[in-house]
Structure formats: C-alpha cells, structure tokens
Amino acid sequence: MTDLEFFADYDGLIFDMDGTVIDTMPSHKKAWDKVGETLGYPLNGEMIYQLGGAPVKVIAEQMMKKAAMPMELFDEVIQLKRQYGIELIMQHSTLLPAAQVVKKFAGQKPLALGTGSHRNVTNLLLDKFDLHAYFDAVVTAEDVAKHKPEPDTFLRCAELIKVNPQRCVVFEDADLGVQAGLAAGMDVFDVRINQLIKQ
C-alpha cells in the first residue's frame, strides 16, 4: 500500500470488500471448486478472479455454462456455494493492507463499503474483524439493481456518505470494480498494482 497521506485530498473513501479489505478470494475459489466436486461437474473456481465484484448468481451462471452444467441445478449450486463459502471464509479470511487505510481515515473522512457480497456474509465478515464501526455506510448486492461493472454500488455509497462522487476514491482489486468506480466518475486505487487510476 502506498503512503496513506496520498488519500487525504479526497472527501470520501469507498472500499470494495472481498480481495480489497478482506482476503476472502482463495476461500471463495475453494468453495466453488468444492461445489463442483460435490455435484460432479468441473466448476472452475479460478473464474472468480475475472468475475470479482459480481454477485454470486451471476458468477454461478457463468461457471455453470462453462462447465456444461444443467441450469436446473442452479438453486442447489447457490445454496452449496453459500454454505461452503461461509465455512471457508470464516475459517481462513484475513485482513489486507487496505484495512490500514480504513483504520487510518475512520472518523476523519466519511468511509463506505461497496460490495457484491450479500448482506449476511458482509455482516459476518465485518463482525469477525470488528470493522462495522469504521464504515459510515455499507452497500451490498441486495441494495442495488445493477451490479459492478455498473456504477450503481459506488454511486449509492457516495449518496449515503453525502459526498460528490467526483470527490471520492474507490479501492478495488477486480476489473469489474475498477470499471464501476470509473463509470461512477471516481478515481480508483487498484490494490493489485498499488496505482491510482484517475478519471
């Protein structure tokens, strides 16, 4: 992570959760692999790295198509993924360097979390790491009709923390999230390469 003062110029800071603030992606990959093993289809958990930021139903649909899996198994896939995913992330997830940015600016600037995860999983993770108090707003998959790469998640974050989108910076780890931040008119800090992508 870069020098934290670098972000002091922004009026609002918005963070993706999975792979940005909390390291859950390896657990999500394992969960998808396990769903495939359970149901006897070659689901490719690696696909989550291209689909990071998308809600579970979108990811399931893409993976199932690729594995030539019948869509009548869709509900079972979702249910198993949620079950395995929660078990694995609660056991193995850790904080990432962006969590230090959250802790540094909490109380100094309005902070929001904008995630493609569902509210129950988001709350479990925020509880696990005692992060609830740091965020002034949390926007999950249930809170918007259009998900990343559409800008709705981050625009809703800006609205809730009452900051002009153009005065916000988004922290992201996935291409869909970077696209969403830029589409919202925000600068984006890509934690994969530690670089700011300006409008």
Solvent accessible surface area in square Angstrom, and as a share of the most:
residue,aa,sasa,rsa
1,M,67,0.30
2,T,47,0.27
3,D,98,0.51
4,L,43,0.21
5,E,99,0.45
6,F,95,0.39
7,F,0,0.00
8,A,40,0.31
9,D,110,0.57
10,Y,18,0.07
11,D,64,0.33
12,G,0,0.00
13,L,0,0.00
14,I,0,0.00
15,F,0,0.00
16,D,5,0.03
17,M,0,0.00
18,D,19,0.10
19,G,12,0.12
20,T,1,0.01
21,V,1,0.00
22,I,0,0.00
23,D,45,0.23
24,T,0,0.00
25,M,20,0.09
26,P,61,0.38
27,S,5,0.03
28,H,25,0.11
29,K,51,0.22
30,K,107,0.45
31,A,0,0.00
32,W,3,0.01
33,D,39,0.20
34,K,81,0.34
35,V,0,0.00
36,G,2,0.02
37,E,135,0.61
38,T,74,0.43
39,L,35,0.17
40,G,63,0.61
41,Y,65,0.25
42,P,104,0.65
43,L,13,0.06
44,N,67,0.34
45,G,0,0.00
46,E,85,0.38
47,M,25,0.11
48,I,4,0.02
49,Y,95,0.36
50,Q,120,0.53
51,L,29,0.14
52,G,4,0.04
53,G,19,0.19
54,A,9,0.07
55,P,10,0.06
56,V,20,0.11
57,K,105,0.45
58,V,65,0.37
59,I,16,0.08
60,A,0,0.00
61,E,73,0.33
62,Q,72,0.32
63,M,1,0.00
64,M,0,0.00
65,K,127,0.54
66,K,153,0.65
67,A,12,0.09
68,A,86,0.67
69,M,8,0.04
70,P,48,0.30
71,M,82,0.37
72,E,150,0.67
73,L,41,0.21
74,F,43,0.18
75,D,112,0.58
76,E,77,0.35
77,V,0,0.00
78,I,10,0.05
79,Q,104,0.46
80,L,20,0.10
81,K,12,0.05
82,R,77,0.28
83,Q,78,0.35
84,Y,22,0.08
85,G,2,0.02
86,I,47,0.24
87,E,86,0.38
88,L,25,0.13
89,I,0,0.00
90,M,63,0.28
91,Q,131,0.58
92,H,93,0.41
93,S,6,0.04
94,T,76,0.44
95,L,58,0.29
96,L,47,0.23
97,P,75,0.47
98,A,1,0.01
99,A,0,0.00
100,Q,103,0.46
101,V,0,0.00
102,V,0,0.00
103,K,75,0.32
104,K,71,0.30
105,F,3,0.01
106,A,27,0.21
107,G,87,0.83
108,Q,121,0.54
109,K,36,0.15
110,P,43,0.27
111,L,0,0.00
112,A,0,0.00
113,L,0,0.00
114,G,0,0.00
115,T,1,0.01
116,G,11,0.11
117,S,17,0.11
118,H,38,0.17
119,R,87,0.32
120,N,85,0.44
121,V,17,0.10
122,T,0,0.00
123,N,51,0.26
124,L,65,0.32
125,L,0,0.00
126,L,1,0.01
127,D,85,0.44
128,K,74,0.31
129,F,38,0.16
130,D,113,0.59
131,L,0,0.00
132,H,79,0.35
133,A,102,0.79
134,Y,65,0.25
135,F,17,0.07
136,D,96,0.50
137,A,12,0.10
138,V,31,0.18
139,V,0,0.00
140,T,0,0.00
141,A,7,0.05
142,E,99,0.44
143,D,59,0.31
144,V,22,0.12
145,A,100,0.78
146,K,117,0.49
147,H,46,0.21
148,K,7,0.03
149,P,54,0.34
150,E,76,0.34
151,P,26,0.17
152,D,44,0.23
153,T,3,0.02
154,F,0,0.00
155,L,70,0.35
156,R,88,0.32
157,C,0,0.00
158,A,1,0.01
159,E,112,0.50
160,L,72,0.36
161,I,13,0.07
162,K,181,0.77
163,V,18,0.10
164,N,85,0.44
165,P,40,0.25
166,Q,133,0.59
167,R,99,0.36
168,C,0,0.00
169,V,0,0.00
170,V,0,0.00
171,F,0,0.00
172,E,0,0.00
173,D,20,0.10
174,A,4,0.03
175,D,76,0.40
176,L,31,0.15
177,G,0,0.00
178,V,17,0.09
179,Q,89,0.40
180,A,0,0.00
181,G,0,0.00
182,L,56,0.28
183,A,62,0.48
184,A,9,0.07
185,G,18,0.18
186,M,0,0.00
187,D,20,0.10
188,V,0,0.00
189,F,2,0.01
190,D,6,0.03
191,V,32,0.18
192,R,118,0.43
193,I,97,0.49
194,N,67,0.35
195,Q,106,0.47
196,L,40,0.20
197,I,55,0.28
198,K,135,0.57
199,Q,124,0.55
